[in-house]
Amino acid sequence: MLAIHYYLLFNGSDVVWHHMKTFYMEESTFSFSGNVYVGQNDIFDALSNIRKKLKGDRPREKIVHVVEKLHCRANGETGLAIRVSGSFIVGNQFLVCGEGVKAEGMPNMDELSIDIPNKRVGQFREQFIMEPGNLMSCYYISKQDLYIVHV
């Protein structure tokens, strides 16, 4: 789910971007830069604004996520807390390749020829609280906190 979330945010086309709303419910909250957004529409508007800033005017030189660490734990009886941290670099696609996120067929940090410390333009920390939705095996984001530090 988070891979799709990040894909839509960084690489997804405008045609499918509106599907991001389905990741949230009306009681969901998103905290960013001292503001708290509540509900699907407000969160979608805030994420759309962030997406627009990250995409910039040059498709080959947009700011992208490099997910370097991912930690999961239970939250309450049925929820899940996920902490993600990493870097922003100038590039053309987001990368999920760090500690705790190695998926089959994906490179790890050692296999990439990207000098992340020298390409870093910022860092991020993000926490998601996921709760079960109305359908079996479906979750939604009930709370999301995003912190960005410029380098």
Residue, then its C-alpha position, 0 to 999 in steps of 0.5 A: m500500500l505504501a509503495i503505491h502511495y509513494y508511486l502515486l506521489f512521485n511517479g504516478s500520472d495525473v490521471v490516477w492521482h485522484h485514487m490517493k483519496t481512497f487511502y484515507m477516511e473522513e476521520s484521517t489526519f495528516s500533519f505537515s509543517g505545523n498544520v493538521y489536515v482532516g478528512q480525505n479532501d483536505i489531505f488530498d489537497a495538501l498532498s497535491n500541493i506537496r506533489k506539485k512542489l516535488k515534481g517541479d517544472r523539469p521532469r528529469e530533475k524532480i525531487v524524489h524519495v529514497v526510502e532508507k529505513l522502514h520499521c513496522r510495529a503493531n498499534g493497538e489491537t488491530g492497527l499498524a504503525i509504520r515509520v519511514s525515513g530517508s532522503f530527497i535527491v534530484g532524480n527521475q524515480f523514487l527508490v525503495c532500497g534501504e534497511g527494512v525494505k529490501a524486496e525481491g528484485m529490488p537493489n539495496m543501497d550497496e548495489l546502487s551507484i548513486d552517491i546519496p549523501n552528495k545528491r541529498v537535498g533534504q531528508f524526511r521522516e514519516q509515520f503512518i498509523m494504519e487501521p483496518g477498513n471495511l473490507m477484509s485485508c484492506y487498511y486505510i491511513s488513519k494518521q500520517d505525520l510528515y517531517i522534512v528537513h532541508v540540507 
